[in-house]
Amino acid sequence: MIKLYRDALRPKNWVAYIENVGWVAFPAAQNGWEHRTPARGLDPLYLREVPLENGYGAGIPQRELLKVA
């Protein structure tokens, strides 16, 4: 499962929490998901969860593709 967040300190990036992987950050731009890196130094005070659909334009996998058979 992936949870998507906005970080008020890094408005040009998405932050995602991926179960069994951890926190990653990636550009809020087309195909930004391909450039994800481990996220460090996150402050929960500035993180806000947003719907996963908001990140589709950046290439984040859609819910249907995340389901495991």
Secondary structure, DSSP 8 states (H G I E B T S, - for coil): -EEEEEETT-TTEEEEEETTTEEEEEESSTTGGGG-EE--S--GGGEEEE-GGGGGGGT---HHHH---
